[in-house]
C-alpha cells in the first residue's frame, strides 16, 4: 500500500498507521460485531477512510491508534443501531401488513369503504402518506424519496395523522 501513495507526510502517516493497526482494528470490530467478519472489515475500512480524510484535511492526530479505535467504535455502534432499528421496523411492518392482509381477506368491501372514507377525510398530503405507508407498505425512507419530504417531517406528519385517523375511524363507527 505504501508504494501507491506519494511521499507526503500525511500519506506516510496513514500508511504506517494502516500497516501497524489494521489487524488490531479489524479484530476489535469483529469482536464488537459478534464475529461478523464481513461487517467488521467494512467498519475497519471505514475507520481508516475517516482517518485518511482527516489527515488529508491537515488535521494532526497525535495518537492514531486511539483515534482509530474511537472511530471504529462509533462506526460499529452506528451499524448495530441501524441493524436493530431495521430488524424492529421490518418485524413491525410485517406484522402490520399481515394484519391488513387478514382484514382485507375477511371483509374486502368494508375495508375498501373504510379506506375510501379515511382518504376522503384526510387532506391531500396526509392522504398520500397514508396510502404509501399503510396501503402500499412503503418505508419512511421510500416515502421520503418519493414525496421529497424529510424522514423527520414524515414522522411528525404520521404522528399527527394517527390522531386524525382515530377520530375518523371512530366517526365511521369502528371502535378504536
C-alpha positions, 0 to 999 in steps of 0.5 A: 500500500505504501508504494501507491501513495506519494511521499507526503507526510500525511500519506506516510502517516496513514500508511504506517498507521494502516500497516501497524493497526489494521489487524488490531482494528479489524479484530476489535470490530469483529469482536464488537460485531459478534464475529461478523467478519464481513461487517467488521472489515467494512467498519475497519475500512471505514475507520481508516477512510475517516482517518485518511480524510482527516489527515488529508484535511491537515488535521494532526492526530497525535495518537492514531491508534486511539483515534482509530479505535474511537472511530471504529467504535462509533462506526460499529455502534452506528451499524448495530443501531441501524441493524436493530432499528431495521430488524424492529421496523421490518418485524413491525411492518410485517406484522402490520401488513399481515394484519391488513392482509387478514382484514382485507381477506375477511371483509374486502368491501368494508375495508375498501369503504373504510379506506375510501372514507379515511382518504376522503377525510384526510387532506391531500398530503396526509392522504398520500402518506397514508396510502404509501405507508399503510396501503402500499407498505412503503418505508419512511425512507421510500416515502421520503424519496418519493414525496421529497419530504424529510424522514423527520417531517414524515414522522411528525406528519404520521404522528399527527395523522394517527390522531386524525385517523382515530377520530375518523375511524371512530366517526365511521363507527369502528371502535378504536 
